Amino acid sequence: MVQESLMFGRKTSAHQSLSPRTGSVAMSESVKDSERQQSRFTLIHSEVMLAIEPAVVVQLSREELETRTFEAVGDIAQRHQLPMGGQEQKQIMLRLVDEMLGLGPLQVLIDDPDITDIMVNGYKEVFIEHKGKLKSAEISFRDEEHVLNLARRIVSRIGRRIDETNPMVDARLPDGSRVNVLIPPLALDGTCISIRKFSHNKRSLSQLAELGAMSADMVTLLDIIARCRVNVLISGGTGAGKTTLLNAMSFGFSPEERIITIEDAAELKLAQPHVIRIETRPASSEGLEAVDQRRLLKNALRMRPDRIILGEVRGAEAFDMMQAMNTGHDGSMCTLHANSPSDALIRLENMLLMAEVNLPPAALRRQVASTIDIIVQIERMRDGRRRVTHITELVGLEGDQYLTHDLFRFDYQGQDSQGNVLGQFLCAHKVPKFIEKARYYQLDSRLKQVMGVN
């Protein structure tokens, strides 16, 4: 009986059912197998959810929950005379357990290491990014209430709520994956959930090169840049791999340094032993005030950092980051959204204007030119691969224009019959401006060698 196999706290009658029929389920032979399976799942789901007691479920291990749910599925199938094999019974059990403990239909996507992004566009459409390319996922939700309940469960884990008065929430899953939820009335076609999965596999620069993101010489140059404590701006579009690249460059940081990372949603996972991770906080309906990146950055300067890593600069905090880089925190890094190194500098300049400081644009431009040493541009190309397209040095100003030199760049040469982008990484064969810093760290000979100069 259901009450014996579930043992979740609530007891149900052996004859109790949410279905109007208590005999065998009369299904037309013309109904597709998938529709028949979905109908079975809906019936079983309703009865299991009626029988469970959430307070009991959370005390069970996943193995215990799977065992009891498997037995319950069998009992319900037998009582309703539903023809069901052991494999289908197991599949329904796993879906139910994922519903209770995980992310329901999305859990299988979360568990797939080749999927980097999950996008729910209402209950009927789910898209994924798989190996760099967007495609439709072969899953869906039952209805709008199903996907909305999942959204509420996600945000409730971090003590937030989502409703008509607060229809937009940023959250984080227990594994570190970043989540954005948007519900009606702002989302016109139903609840939208966007998940940027957190990668637990921290790739080194060499591993990125093996994937085609850069050449071996570029690996060496970026490692030297990280070790020489030059200030770096990593630029790229959404999903280009900026955070992954920053993580990879951090392997060159000294283990003796005290590093502070500041992010809206913590994604960075540095390998050094002395890392302080701090995260912004939005305002809450309970009266908690917002704590933005600018406030955290100002506080970080009082914490004796050797380097400050700003996950993404997008506003007035750019001014405080520039001040930090100019006041003894060499080797600091940040990322921003831009399509090229020159666009990155213009965006950074515009962000400085947002800080409402009484400095003319020419003075802000001089500050940028004297602070930023290197811009690394990364791009997700149409074949799905991420490539470092530019390693650019900001040399200074020429009049009122930024003077930059590409140390390395990706030369696009077309594509093959499979749609793979073809090209090569070209070296400028010139001595970078930061050669003096490299000499201080006894890396000047290595730097000249990788740049192909005497």
Secondary structure by P-SEA (a helix, b strand, c coil): ccccccccccccccccccccccccccccccccaaaaaaaaaaaaaaaaaaaccaaaaaaccaaaaaaaaaaaaaaaaaaacccccaaaaaaaaaaaaaaaccccccccccccccccbbbbccccbbbbbcccbbbbbccccccaaaaaaaaaaaaaaacccccccccccccccccbbbbbbbccccccccbbbbbbccccccccaaaaaaaccccaaaaaaaaaaaaaccbbbbbbcccccaaaaaaaaccccccccbbbbbcccccccccccbbbbbbbbcccccccccccaaaaaaaaaaccccbbbcccccccaaaaaaaaaaccccccccccccccaaaaaaaaaaaaaaccccccaaaaaaaaaacccbbbbbbbccccccccccccccccccccbbbbbccbbbbbccccccbbbbbbbbbccccccaaaaaaaacaaaaaaaaaccc
